[in-house]
Amino acid sequence: MKLGRLWLACGAGGVILAGVTVDRAVFQVPAADSYPYHARIRQMADDPATGMPKDIGDWHSKEVEVPTAAQRLLRSNVLISREYTNEKTEERANFLLVQCSDARDLDGHFPPNCYRNAGYTLAPDPKPDPDIVAPGTVYKFTQDTINGTRAMWVFNMMVLPDGQTAPDMDGVDRIARSRRTRSFGAAEIQVITEVGMPDADRTKVVNLLVEKAGPLIDAIESGVPQ
């Protein structure tokens, strides 16, 4: 199964901005110290020393094109979308990191919403994988096609600017509700793998990619002044 654009179903189908309110357009004034924070995140993402590496051991990546419409909806400060391929095993994993300057821009952008909107069926009982070091949730999705049923695993975690992470949207909602914190935004990380990948290999590549994103994760978590 081609993984290259799977997450884009999430970006194109599930990001809902119709609920933008007068409060957002008129009354919200971003915290002044959020501007240098977001600039620092962009700079780190662009720097090979601190950004997401393109090659990690046997894993080599290529960029996955992000449609303009999805970019416009997300209004991302940082957007990294890559497909990693293991040159020895030929296994593939898609990696997405999107960090938004306003936490409300991530509203609706999480797997149970957007993949189902794109025609996928969510398998019962999504849950954390105890062997994955990051506190996220692993979802299984299937889709019936004329060529049969295809399936994928999606690991998803939210990174918050107040030093915390979250396995679902509750943390993002908390940041978005506060005038003090919403302008520091929030981030989402997804790792998408084929169901046919052995569980141990999936766990290993998720841990590897999240570990390599560590400098960016730490920087994103440092946004809100304590």
Sequence and secondary structure as in RCSB ss.txt:
>XXXX:A:sequence
MKLGRLWLACGAGGVILAGVTVDRAVFQVPAADSYPYHARIRQMADDPATGMPKDIGDWHSKEVEVPTAAQRLLR
SNVLISREYTNEKTEERANFLLVQCSDARDLDGHFPPNCYRNAGYTLAPDPKPDPDIVAPGTVYKFTQDTINGTR
AMWVFNMMVLPDGQTAPDMDGVDRIARSRRTRSFGAAEIQVITEVGMPDADRTKVVNLLVEKAGPLIDAIESGVP
Q
>XXXX:A:secstr
   TTHHHHHHHHH   TT  HIIIII    TTHHHHHHHHHHHHHSTTTS  SEETTEEEEE    HHHHHHHT
EEEEEEEEEEETTT  EEEEEEEEESSGGGGTT SHHHHHHHTT EE S  B  TTSSS  EEEEEEEEETTEEE
EEEEEEEEE TTS EESSTHHHHHHHH TTTGGG EEEEEEEEETTS HHHHHHHHHHHHHHTHHHHHHHHT S 
 
